[in-house]
Amino acid sequence: MKSTQKIATIMVAAVIAVVFLFGNAVHAQAKAKPWPVPDKDKTMKAPAKADVATGKELWAKHCKSCHGSKGLGDGPKAASLKTNPGDFSSAAFQASTDGEIFYRTDKGRDEMPAYEKKIPDANDRWALVAFMRTLKK
């Protein structure tokens, strides 16, 4: 009986390991999913006076729950998402053009909502971009 229990325990542990590894592989694929931005949008420039304070307020209201207060992708809703919310403090994110960040905020995809209608003033969406620029490591 003890031998049967050992085998059962080993089999359960193996199944758990396989499920864990598969889940991590799926999560890594979702993280790496490309998000192309049209060329005309990549080159858009932020207005010279984008208001970082307004961006911070909008971040707290619309973005913090998934992306976290520092943009690390660790907000309270992040764990329940199918899509990795990303790390906005990373060099890769910060290397994005203002236009790329604005486009992705504006249009959204998958679980990331489009803010074109939620935040109808384009200057406010640019303020979000300006705030996201402050999230550097």
C-alpha positions, 0 to 999 in steps of 0.5 A, a space after each residue: 500500500 505504501 508503494 502505491 501511495 508513493 507512485 500516486 504521489 509522484 504521479 500527482 507531482 508530475 501532473 502538477 509540474 506539467 500543468 505549471 510548465 505549460 501555463 508558464 509557456 502559454 503566459 510567455 507566448 502571450 507576453 511576446 505577442 507582437 503589437 504592430 503599430 501603423 507607420 503613420 502612428 509611430 511617428 506621432 509626437 506628443 504635444 510639447 506641454 503634455 501634462 504629467 500631473 493629469 496623466 498621473 490622475 488618469 493612470 490612477 483611475 484607468 490603468 493602475 488596477 492592471 499595470 500597478 502604481 509604478 507600471 510594473 504590471 503588478 496591479 491587483 487585477 493583473 493576476 486574473 488577466 490572460 494577457 501580461 500587462 507588461 512592465 512599463 519601466 522596462 527599457 523595451 517599453 521606454 524605447 517605444 516611440 510616443 506615437 506607439 504608446 499613444 496608439 496602443 493606449 488609444 486603440 487597445 487590444 485583447 483585455 487592454 481597453 481602447 481609451 479613445 472613447 473612455 478618455 475622449 480628449 486626445 490631450 489627456 491621452 497624451 498626458 498619459 503617455 507623458 506620465 508613462 515616460 516617468 515610469 523608468 527604472 
